[in-house]
Amino acid sequence: MDGNRYTHAVKLNKKVARLSQPLWQLARDATSEFQSSRTVRRELREHVRRVTLAFTQAADGLMRDREVAARKLGSLAATAASNIAVDRFPEILPESLLPSTDPGESPLEPDRLDGRRLANACGWSLISDTTFSLFLAWLGGPAEVLVSLAVLGFPVAVYVILAAKYGLSEATRLTRSISSFFSSGSPL
């Protein structure tokens, strides 16, 4: 998949992740009707967690097979909207469309996935930067030059590692999110 399509898939994946907020609000509103029944509230919260997980897993498929994942997302959205419209809150999605109840199976959200990619690239960059600096120091390079090279080499190495793994457009997007963290602007 080319980098542009991958970036669009990641953006859509993030939008799907934001869908969980109104679902949780819906669960809070619906559970307020069952103030005396903890069991009903707990079951509804668990159902919404599984619905959110179903949407997240379908959105994660956008990066592998765009058409199949888009159809699945559309089907899930239509079913959920239909059930919510007729006040079937305990069954936003039928059991057959929900993932298993194992809490250890939850996929990474897009922000966490981006963070993991950045951390991995920064780690490898740090290792390569340190190794290169130690090699130059062993050859007798002056400390002032080594520090300058290390400071300049770190972000370049991060970008090169990200570009090699995920393509130029994704590497640019991820490095922009780093630079926006240190500036006052919002990330692109």
Salt bridges, closest charged atoms under 4 A:
GLU46 OE2 - ARG49 NH2 2.83
GLU67 OE1 - ARG71 NH2 3.94
GLU91 OE2 - ARG88 NH2 2.96
GLU95 OE2 - ARG50 NH2 2.69
ASP111 OD1 - LYS14 NZ 3.57
ASP114 OD2 - LYS14 NZ 3.18
ASP114 OD1 - ARG173 NH2 3.09
GLU170 OE2 - ARG117 NH1 3.57
GLU170 OE2 - ARG173 NH2 2.55
